Amino acid sequence: MLLKTYTKEIFRSKCMPGSQSIHYYAHLHEDIAKVLPFLNAELGVVV
């Protein structure tokens, strides 16, 4: 398995406290560099 541990951070925007959206950061504890080309192909984003 590529990821063994990660930490998640979920929070509301500090500059817009009334906003109904949230932000989510996943802090990965392993190197995922080998997977980035596959993610790019699947998600269609520039990494």
Secondary structure, DSSP 8 states (H G I E B T S, - for coil): ---S-EEEEEE--SS-TT-S--EEEEEESS--TTTHHHHHHHH----
